[in-house]
Amino acid sequence: MNQVVLGIDVSKETLDVALLQDANLKFGKFENTQEGFARLYKWLHIAKVEHLHACLEATGQYSDAVAEYLYEQGCQVSMVNPARIKAYASSKLRRFKSDKGDAEIIALYCQKEEPAPWTPPPASFRELQQLVRFLEDVKIQHQQQKNRLAAGGTSEQVQAYLNEQIAYTAKLIKKVTQDIKEHIDQHPDLKAQKDLLVSIPGIGDITAAALLGEVRDFRAFDSARQLAAYAGLVPEQRTSGTSVRKKPRLVKRGNVHLRTALYMPALTALKYNPVTCALSYRMELTHHCPMAIIGAIMRKLLHLAYGVIKTGKPFDPQYGKAFAY
């Protein structure tokens, strides 16, 4: 029997599905819960579906559970960047958006493009990712409350509440940071990769943990540029004919957590990393704006991270001599 395609449009509470078999389409709607997954699988069984290729957008926590369920049932599963689905829908001149229509587009994309199969991440990666993202959220809350307290204009009682919350989040940041360290130390492969990453000037323990928690496998990327594209750190040219000559900018379509993790290290690397210092100097000579320079340094740090893990060798301080001013 020919392979059958299942397009799944995922939301927080529901799954809209489009089953594409030959030229026939069949639609369904199920809850985004374990019970809903079981009903979906029963629905597929009733339709006598075999050799299923399920495809859905990579939307994080909302899509992971159903993807894992279908994988465990022996289905081929593909997780696709939402930007690819959006571009494919535009190529089809779709003007109206609906959950049912989105599921159909995903199924058609899967049938035409045959995206690569997906496998669930190991438990060690999933736990690290959740820890580093939680730490990021707590740090944001901590800074927000500090800013609110510093702004003034609040009553003494509210100030007391803010001080309590700031103290609590400070302790939580310390605790989660320690938990991240212990988690990495418990897994030899993560520990080895972390040690390689922190050899790069500008990348500390927390940034290394964030990189390892967002990049499932550095070695799975064919090139550093491919990894930079995954992070949304590739410059986008905006030129057309002789009249349009806009400055390049970052595409910002990719893993926002990676970009967030690299911003502050880029500022540190401006001062202490010989490679990025030389890069900054060259860009200043060609009159690049400060944000363009920071974006380039973020990308360079990711390239260096890819290099040390791909080769298994720490950063060589002598490497920077090749980039002398």
N, C-alpha and C positions, 0 to 999 in steps of 0.2 A: 504494500500500500504506500502511496506517495505521502511525503511528509505534510502534515497539517499545521497551519500557523494560527496561533492565538495571540491577538493583540490585547493588551490589558492597560486600561487607563485607570490609574490609581489615585484615589483621594483618601482623606483621613478616615472616612467611614465606609466607603463603598469601592467596589471594583466593577467597572464597566468593561465587558469583554466582547471581542469580535472574533468569531471562529471562521477562518478562511480555509475552505477545502475545495480544491480545484477553483472554480469560478463562483462558488456558492458562499454566501455570508450568512452567519447566524449570530444573533446578539443575545447577551445575557447580562444580568446585574446581580451582584452578590455582596454580602457584608465583608468588610476588610477585617475579618476575625478568623480564628482557627475554625470555627463552625462554618463560616462562609467559604473558607478554602475547601473544606470537605464537601460542601454542596456543589462547589464549582467542579471538583474532581468527579463527583457522581454524575453531574450534568455532561461532562466530557465522556464518561463511560457509557451513558445512555446513548450518546451520539455515535458510539463505536469509533472513537478517535484513537488512533495509534500513531506512534512516531511523532509526537507533538513537539513543535518548536514554539515556546512561549516567549513573547517579547514585551518588555515594559520599560518605561523611563526610569532612570536612576534618580529617585527622589528621596533617598535616605531611608529613614525609619519607617515611612509609610509603605515602601515597596519591598523592603528587605524580607519581611515575614512571608509574604506570598511567594516570592522568588525562591526562598529556602524550601517552602512546602512543596512546590512543584518539582524542584530539583530532587528532593528526597523521594518523590514518587517516580523518578526515572525520566522525567521530561528534560529536554534540552531547553535551557533558559538563557536569554540574552538581556543584559541591562544596557540601555542606550542613553547617551547624553541627550537631555531634552532639547538642546539646541539643534541636534541633527533631525529630530522629529519635526520641530518647528520649521526648519528649512525645507524639509520634504513636503510638508503641508503647503508651504508657500509655492513650491514648484508645481503643485497640483491645483493652484489657484483656489484653494479653499477659503471662502469668505466668512463662513459662519462656524462658530466654535460650539461644540457640545461634547459631553462625555462620550456619548455613543459614537459620534463622528471621530473623536480623538482615538478611540479604540480601533476603529476601522483604519485610520491613517497608520497607526502603529503596526497593524497586521499587514497592510500593503507594503510598508517600509521593510518589514521583516522578510516578506516573501521576495522582494526585489533585491535587497542588499545582503541578505543572509549574514547578519552580524555575528561576531565571534561569540562562542559559548561562554557563559559565566559560571563560576563556582563560588560557593559560600566562603567568606574569609575565615581563617582560623580563629578560634576563641581568643587567643592571645592578642591578635590584632584588634578584634572587636572591642575587647575590654579596654585596651589602650586608647582607642579612638574615643570611646565614651568618656574616659577619664580626662583626656586633654580637652575635649570640647566642653565638658562640665567646668573644668578649671578656667577656660576662656570666659564662660558665662559668669562665673563668680567674680572674676577680675573686673568684668564690665560693671557688675552691680556694685562692687566695692568702690570703683572710681566714681560712679554716678552719685553715690551717697556722700562721698568726700567732696565732690563738686557742689552738691546741694548745701552741705554744711558750710562750705567756704563762701557761698554766695550770700549767706546771711538772710535776714528778714524772716526768720522762723522763731516761733515761741520757744521758751526754755524747755517745755515738755517735749516738743518735736526735736529740739537739739539733743536732748537726752536719748530719745529713740534712735536718732541717727548715729549717735556715738556708740550705742549698743550694737546697732547693725554693722557699723564699720568694724568694731572689735570682733564681732562674730565672723564676718566674712574674711577678716585678716587671719583668724585662726583656721578657718576652713581652707583658705588658700594654702597655708602651710601644711595642713593635713593632707590635702589632695596631692600637693607636690611631692610629699614623702611617699604617698601611695603609688604615684607614677614611677618614682625611682625604684621602689621595691618590686613593682610589677616587671619593669624592664630587667632588673637584676635577676629575676627568677627565670628568665627565658634567654638562654645563651645567644641565640641568633640576634635578638633585639639588643642585647647588651653589646655584642660585637659591632653591630651597625651604629649604635649610639656612640661608642668610643671612636669610630671612624669619623662620624659627623662633627663631634666636638673638637676634633683636630683642626677644623676650619676656623680661622679667626672670625669672630662675629657670631658663631653658632654656639650657644650654651646648652646646658642639659635640657631645659624646658623647650627650647626651639627644636632640638634634636628629637625630643619625645613627640612634639607636634608633627614634625615631618614624618616620623615613623607611624604616627597614628592616622595620617591622612594619605600616605602613599603605601598602599598595601604591599607592593613589591617593586622596588626600584629597578630590579633586574628585568622585570617584565617589559619595560620600555625599551624600544629599539635605539633611542638616542636621547641625549639631554634635551634637545629641542622638543621632542615629543612630550617629555615630562613637563617642560615649561608650558606647552600648549594645554596640557591637562590642568595646570594651575591658572591658566588665563594670563600668563606673563609673556605673551608673544606680541610684538608690536604690529599694529594694523595700519597698512598704508592707505591713505585717502587721497588718491590722485585720479584725475580723469581728463584726457585731452590736454589742452594747454591752459585751461582756465582754473581748474581745481587743483590746488597744491596745498593741502592742509598738512599740518604736522602729524607724524605718526603718533598713535596712542595705544595703550594696552587694550586688548580685546575685552578683558574682564569677563570672559565666558569660561568658567572653569571652577575649580575648587576654591571658594572664597576663604575657607579656613587656612589653606596653604598661603594665600596672599597675606592674610592677617598675621600669620605666624612669622613671615619673613620681613615685615615692614621695620620693626624696631631693630632686628639684627642687621638690616641693611644700613641703618644709621650708625651702628657700632662699627660695621665693616668699613665704612667711609674713612675711619680714622686708623684702624688697626690691621686691615687685611691688605697685603701688598698688591694683590691682583685687582681688587675693587678700587683701591686708591688710584692705581694707574688708569683704570677705566674711567673713573670720575674725572681725572685730570684731562684725559683726551676729549671727553664729552664737553667739558667746560671750554676747552679751546675752540670747539666747533659751535659754541653758544647754545647748547641744549639747556632747557629750563631745569630747575632743581628737581621737580617731580619726575621728569623723564630720566634723570640721572639715578634717582632712587629706584625707579622701576627697573632700570638696566642692572643695578646692583642686586636687587632681589632675584632677578633672572640669573645673574652670574653665580650667586650663592647656590641656587638650585642646581645649576650646571656642575658646580664643584661638588655638591652633595652627591649627585649622580655619579660623578667620576670616582670619588673615594669608595663608594659602595660597590660600584661595578668592578673596580680593580681590586678591591679588598686592601688597599693601601691608604694610610693616613695622608693628610695634606702635607705637601712638601714645602717648607718655607722658602726654599731656593727657587721654587716654581715662579715666584713673583719677579725674579730677576729678568725673566724673559719679557716682562712687561715694563721695563724701566722707562722712566719719563723721557 
